[in-house]
């Protein structure tokens, strides 16, 4: 069983009040100075997906998430199941 420090909790959401763009917030990497703002911003948005990625190879997982967000923001019709399929190698068991 992985330790909590071995995984990163994140959420993908769509901004409701601003640009309507999809964004990601990595909750477990927030610092005290931005934690409240980022959480509030995510909670005000439209939820798309939340979950965990492994800390091991997190940079590759974050790159995959960034590319997925680019596709969503270009208007491509994607689902949370599509993202989960793409992230399967990075999701903790």
N, CA, C and O atoms as a DFTB+ gen file, in Angstrom:
372 C
 N C O
     1  1       0.847      -1.187       0.000
     2  2       0.000       0.000       0.000
     3  2       0.885       1.239       0.000
     4  3       1.769       1.365       0.847
     5  1       0.658       2.165      -0.947
     6  2       1.510       3.357      -1.008
     7  2       1.218       4.313       0.143
     8  3       0.084       4.409       0.613
     9  1       2.245       5.009       0.586
    10  2       2.088       6.050       1.589
    11  2       1.446       7.265       0.946
    12  3       1.528       7.442      -0.269
    13  1       0.797       8.115       1.762
    14  2       0.188       9.333       1.234
    15  2       1.207      10.202       0.509
    16  3       0.870      10.877      -0.463
    17  1       2.454      10.187       0.978
    18  2       3.484      11.013       0.345
    19  2       3.916      10.463      -1.010
    20  3       4.624      11.139      -1.756
    21  1       3.492       9.233      -1.334
    22  2       3.841       8.621      -2.602
    23  2       2.865       8.967      -3.723
    24  3       3.019       8.503      -4.853
    25  1       1.859       9.784      -3.408
    26  2       0.872      10.138      -4.428
    27  2       0.482      11.610      -4.297
    28  3       0.617      12.231      -3.242
    29  1       0.000      12.125      -5.401
    30  2      -0.377      13.541      -5.490
    31  2      -1.857      13.621      -5.841
    32  3      -2.301      13.049      -6.836
    33  1      -2.606      14.330      -5.023
    34  2      -4.041      14.510      -5.258
    35  2      -4.244      15.715      -6.170
    36  3      -3.636      16.767      -5.970
    37  1      -5.112      15.551      -7.183
    38  2      -5.355      16.642      -8.114
    39  2      -6.817      16.673      -8.543
    40  3      -7.564      15.714      -8.356
    41  1      -7.194      17.796      -9.119
    42  2      -8.533      17.944      -9.703
    43  2      -8.420      18.740     -10.992
    44  3      -7.655      19.699     -11.092
    45  1      -9.201      18.315     -11.971
    46  2      -9.353      19.075     -13.208
    47  2     -10.752      19.667     -13.172
    48  3     -11.730      18.973     -12.897
    49  1     -10.828      20.939     -13.449
    50  2     -12.106      21.638     -13.419
    51  2     -12.161      22.649     -14.551
    52  3     -11.145      23.003     -15.150
    53  1     -13.365      23.099     -14.825
    54  2     -13.559      24.141     -15.825
    55  2     -13.952      25.419     -15.101
    56  3     -14.892      25.431     -14.306
    57  1     -13.229      26.487     -15.382
    58  2     -13.521      27.764     -14.735
    59  2     -14.937      28.206     -15.081
    60  3     -15.356      28.155     -16.238
    61  1     -15.645      28.628     -14.082
    62  2     -17.021      29.076     -14.290
    63  2     -17.084      30.576     -14.538
    64  3     -17.839      31.032     -15.397
    65  1     -16.314      31.330     -13.809
    66  2     -16.462      32.785     -13.846
    67  2     -15.508      33.507     -14.795
    68  3     -15.771      34.647     -15.177
    69  1     -14.434      32.880     -15.171
    70  2     -13.421      33.591     -15.945
    71  2     -13.482      33.197     -17.421
    72  3     -14.409      33.579     -18.135
    73  1     -12.524      32.459     -17.855
    74  2     -12.378      32.168     -19.277
    75  2     -13.130      30.921     -19.739
    76  3     -13.269      30.695     -20.941
    77  1     -13.613      30.114     -18.804
    78  2     -14.242      28.856     -19.174
    79  2     -13.229      27.798     -19.566
    80  3     -13.592      26.764     -20.128
    81  1     -11.967      28.048     -19.276
    82  2     -10.894      27.115     -19.606
    83  2     -10.815      25.998     -18.575
    84  3     -11.179      26.177     -17.413
    85  1     -10.340      24.858     -19.015
    86  2     -10.083      23.749     -18.106
    87  2      -8.732      23.984     -17.441
    88  3      -7.773      24.424     -18.076
    89  1      -8.681      23.683     -16.160
    90  2      -7.459      23.880     -15.373
    91  2      -7.263      22.691     -14.448
    92  3      -8.180      21.904     -14.216
    93  1      -6.058      22.578     -13.929
    94  2      -5.751      21.524     -12.960
    95  2      -5.165      22.170     -11.714
    96  3      -4.448      23.168     -11.791
    97  1      -5.478      21.595     -10.584
    98  2      -4.855      22.003      -9.326
    99  2      -4.335      20.733      -8.655
   100  3      -5.054      19.743      -8.524
   101  1      -3.076      20.783      -8.236
   102  2      -2.437      19.674      -7.527
   103  2      -2.483      20.014      -6.045
   104  3      -1.605      20.707      -5.531
   105  1      -3.507      19.524      -5.365
   106  2      -3.774      19.914      -3.987
   107  2      -2.620      19.635      -3.045
   108  3      -2.289      20.479      -2.213
   109  1      -2.005      18.480      -3.157
   110  2      -0.958      18.111      -2.207
   111  2       0.351      18.861      -2.442
   112  3       1.295      18.708      -1.666
   113  1       0.420      19.660      -3.490
   114  2       1.623      20.451      -3.745
   115  2       1.418      21.935      -3.475
   116  3       2.323      22.739      -3.699
   117  1       0.240      22.300      -2.998
   118  2      -0.027      23.708      -2.713
   119  2       0.761      24.167      -1.486
   120  3       0.984      23.405      -0.546
   121  1       1.163      25.404      -1.525
   122  2       1.869      26.017      -0.410
   123  2       0.872      26.874       0.380
   124  3      -0.212      27.184      -0.113
   125  1       1.237      27.247       1.585
   126  2       0.336      28.039       2.423
   127  2      -0.090      29.349       1.768
   128  3      -1.223      29.795       1.955
   129  1       0.807      29.970       1.000
   130  2       0.497      31.270       0.413
   131  2      -0.535      31.197      -0.718
   132  3      -1.157      32.213      -1.026
   133  1      -0.739      30.038      -1.345
   134  2      -1.694      29.955      -2.453
   135  2      -2.790      28.916      -2.238
   136  3      -3.672      28.761      -3.082
   137  1      -2.741      28.216      -1.131
   138  2      -3.661      27.101      -0.886
   139  2      -5.120      27.544      -0.913
   140  3      -5.920      26.973      -1.654
   141  1      -5.472      28.533      -0.133
   142  2      -6.870      28.968      -0.028
   143  2      -7.398      29.479      -1.375
   144  3      -8.518      29.149      -1.764
   145  1      -6.607      30.272      -2.078
   146  2      -7.027      30.824      -3.372
   147  2      -7.269      29.715      -4.391
   148  3      -8.303      29.703      -5.059
   149  1      -6.333      28.791      -4.512
   150  2      -6.451      27.725      -5.515
   151  2      -7.605      26.775      -5.207
   152  3      -8.311      26.341      -6.118
   153  1      -7.797      26.452      -3.944
   154  2      -8.911      25.580      -3.573
   155  2     -10.238      26.265      -3.849
   156  3     -11.155      25.641      -4.384
   157  1     -10.356      27.532      -3.497
   158  2     -11.588      28.288      -3.756
   159  2     -11.879      28.361      -5.248
   160  3     -13.026      28.209      -5.669
   161  1     -10.866      28.589      -6.028
   162  2     -11.015      28.683      -7.478
   163  2     -11.506      27.352      -8.060
   164  3     -12.391      27.334      -8.917
   165  1     -10.941      26.264      -7.600
   166  2     -11.356      24.944      -8.078
   167  2     -12.789      24.638      -7.649
   168  3     -13.570      24.098      -8.432
   169  1     -13.132      24.979      -6.418
   170  2     -14.477      24.688      -5.910
   171  2     -15.546      25.506      -6.636
   172  3     -16.694      25.075      -6.740
   173  1     -15.179      26.665      -7.130
   174  2     -16.130      27.505      -7.861
   175  2     -16.326      27.017      -9.295
   176  3     -17.293      27.398      -9.956
   177  1     -15.425      26.189      -9.767
   178  2     -15.485      25.699     -11.144
   179  2     -16.361      24.463     -11.284
   180  3     -16.917      23.948     -10.314
   181  1     -16.462      24.012     -12.518
   182  2     -17.236      22.807     -12.846
   183  2     -16.287      21.601     -12.818
   184  3     -15.329      21.532     -13.588
   185  1     -16.567      20.675     -11.935
   186  2     -15.714      19.506     -11.750
   187  2     -15.664      18.663     -13.030
   188  3     -16.690      18.430     -13.669
   189  1     -14.474      18.215     -13.392
   190  2     -14.306      17.319     -14.527
   191  2     -13.745      15.964     -14.072
   192  3     -14.270      14.917     -14.449
   193  1     -12.681      15.987     -13.264
   194  2     -12.044      14.753     -12.826
   195  2     -11.215      15.044     -11.584
   196  3     -10.626      16.118     -11.462
   197  1     -11.172      14.094     -10.670
   198  2     -10.238      14.194      -9.552
   199  2      -9.679      12.815      -9.256
   200  3     -10.310      11.793      -9.524
   201  1      -8.500      12.815      -8.708
   202  2      -7.860      11.547      -8.405
   203  2      -6.449      11.753      -7.910
   204  3      -6.095      12.818      -7.404
   205  1      -5.648      10.714      -8.064
   206  2      -4.265      10.718      -7.609
   207  2      -3.354      10.245      -8.734
   208  3      -3.735       9.425      -9.569
   209  1      -2.153      10.781      -8.731
   210  2      -1.090      10.251      -9.571
   211  2       0.049       9.859      -8.637
   212  3       0.194      10.413      -7.548
   213  1       0.842       8.909      -9.073
   214  2       2.009       8.513      -8.282
   215  2       3.036       9.639      -8.276
   216  3       3.209      10.348      -9.268
   217  1       3.708       9.787      -7.153
   218  2       4.787      10.758      -7.072
   219  2       5.936      10.342      -7.995
   220  3       6.615      11.181      -8.587
   221  1       6.136       9.018      -8.101
   222  2       7.141       8.482      -9.006
   223  2       6.697       8.746     -10.443
   224  3       5.597       8.348     -10.825
   225  1       7.509       9.393     -11.229
   226  2       7.220       9.761     -12.620
   227  2       6.110      10.813     -12.714
   228  3       5.373      10.860     -13.699
   229  1       5.997      11.647     -11.690
   230  2       4.941      12.663     -11.673
   231  2       5.104      13.678     -12.805
   232  3       4.113      14.206     -13.308
   233  1       6.332      13.950     -13.203
   234  2       6.538      14.927     -14.278
   235  2       5.934      14.440     -15.590
   236  3       5.352      15.230     -16.334
   237  1       6.066      13.153     -15.880
   238  2       5.466      12.591     -17.089
   239  2       3.937      12.634     -16.991
   240  3       3.257      12.941     -17.970
   241  1       3.404      12.327     -15.813
   242  2       1.951      12.362     -15.618
   243  2       1.429      13.788     -15.762
   244  3       0.385      14.005     -16.377
   245  1       2.140      14.751     -15.204
   246  2       1.710      16.153     -15.307
   247  2       1.763      16.633     -16.761
   248  3       0.904      17.402     -17.193
   249  1       2.749      16.189     -17.495
   250  2       2.848      16.547     -18.913
   251  2       1.661      15.973     -19.688
   252  3       1.082      16.646     -20.539
   253  1       1.310      14.735     -19.388
   254  2       0.154      14.110     -20.023
   255  2      -1.128      14.884     -19.684
   256  3      -1.965      15.108     -20.558
   257  1      -1.280      15.289     -18.426
   258  2      -2.453      16.065     -18.005
   259  2      -2.478      17.411     -18.718
   260  3      -3.537      17.848     -19.169
   261  1      -1.338      18.072     -18.827
   262  2      -1.268      19.364     -19.516
   263  2      -1.691      19.232     -20.981
   264  3      -2.418      20.081     -21.496
   265  1      -1.245      18.192     -21.636
   266  2      -1.634      17.974     -23.037
   267  2      -3.125      17.667     -23.149
   268  3      -3.782      18.098     -24.097
   269  1      -3.654      16.926     -22.188
   270  2      -5.083      16.627     -22.168
   271  2      -5.881      17.922     -22.001
   272  3      -6.902      18.108     -22.662
   273  1      -5.421      18.816     -21.121
   274  2      -6.089      20.104     -20.923
   275  2      -6.060      20.949     -22.196
   276  3      -7.045      21.604     -22.534
   277  1      -4.936      20.931     -22.894
   278  2      -4.841      21.651     -24.160
   279  2      -5.893      21.155     -25.144
   280  3      -6.540      21.945     -25.832
   281  1      -6.051      19.857     -25.200
   282  2      -7.047      19.277     -26.107
   283  2      -8.458      19.698     -25.702
   284  3      -9.264      20.063     -26.557
   285  1      -8.760      19.648     -24.408
   286  2     -10.074      20.092     -23.928
   287  2     -10.305      21.564     -24.264
   288  3     -11.382      21.940     -24.726
   289  1      -9.295      22.387     -24.031
   290  2      -9.426      23.825     -24.247
   291  2      -9.496      24.203     -25.726
   292  3      -9.924      25.306     -26.068
   293  1      -9.080      23.297     -26.593
   294  2      -9.246      23.513     -28.037
   295  2     -10.635      23.079     -28.506
   296  3     -11.001      23.275     -29.665
   297  1     -11.409      22.481     -27.580
   298  2     -12.773      22.099     -27.915
   299  2     -12.979      20.630     -28.229
   300  3     -14.078      20.219     -28.601
   301  1     -11.927      19.836     -28.080
   302  2     -12.068      18.410     -28.341
   303  2     -12.999      17.791     -27.289
   304  3     -12.898      18.095     -26.101
   305  1     -13.886      16.936     -27.736
   306  2     -14.844      16.274     -26.841
   307  2     -14.169      15.068     -26.191
   308  3     -13.981      14.030     -26.826
   309  1     -13.815      15.218     -24.942
   310  2     -13.161      14.164     -24.193
   311  2     -13.925      13.933     -22.895
   312  3     -14.607      14.828     -22.397
   313  1     -13.804      12.739     -22.361
   314  2     -14.485      12.410     -21.110
   315  2     -13.458      12.104     -20.023
   316  3     -12.267      11.952     -20.294
   317  1     -13.946      12.018     -18.800
   318  2     -13.058      11.650     -17.699
   319  2     -12.529      10.228     -17.897
   320  3     -11.415       9.919     -17.474
   321  1     -13.315       9.364     -18.532
   322  2     -12.847       7.998     -18.831
   323  2     -11.667       8.029     -19.801
   324  3     -10.756       7.208     -19.688
   325  1     -11.672       8.966     -20.754
   326  2     -10.541       9.122     -21.677
   327  2      -9.270       9.471     -20.903
   328  3      -8.199       8.921     -21.158
   329  1      -9.412      10.390     -19.959
   330  2      -8.253      10.790     -19.157
   331  2      -7.764       9.624     -18.311
   332  3      -6.561       9.373     -18.233
   333  1      -8.670       8.924     -17.691
   334  2      -8.277       7.803     -16.845
   335  2      -7.534       6.730     -17.642
   336  3      -6.577       6.133     -17.148
   337  1      -7.970       6.493     -18.857
   338  2      -7.272       5.533     -19.729
   339  2      -5.845       5.997     -20.003
   340  3      -4.907       5.201     -19.966
   341  1      -5.693       7.281     -20.275
   342  2      -4.364       7.813     -20.585
   343  2      -3.455       7.830     -19.355
   344  3      -2.236       7.712     -19.476
   345  1      -4.051       7.977     -18.177
   346  2      -3.272       8.055     -16.939
   347  2      -3.042       6.696     -16.270
   348  3      -2.415       6.633     -15.213
   349  1      -3.525       5.637     -16.852
   350  2      -3.527       4.330     -16.169
   351  2      -2.175       3.924     -15.621
   352  3      -2.116       3.284     -14.571
   353  1      -1.087       4.268     -16.288
   354  2       0.242       3.891     -15.814
   355  2       0.741       4.783     -14.661
   356  3       1.768       4.486     -14.051
   357  1       0.029       5.853     -14.371
   358  2       0.458       6.810     -13.362
   359  2      -0.454       6.842     -12.143
   360  3      -0.163       7.543     -11.174
   361  1      -1.549       6.096     -12.177
   362  2      -2.498       6.079     -11.070
   363  2      -2.074       5.010     -10.073
   364  3      -1.818       3.869     -10.458
   365  1      -1.996       5.374      -8.776
   366  2      -1.624       4.366      -7.778
   367  2      -2.661       3.259      -7.681
   368  3      -3.854       3.490      -7.880
   369  1      -2.197       2.062      -7.375
   370  2      -3.099       0.894      -7.257
   371  2      -3.930       0.973      -5.996
   372  3      -4.738       0.083      -5.733
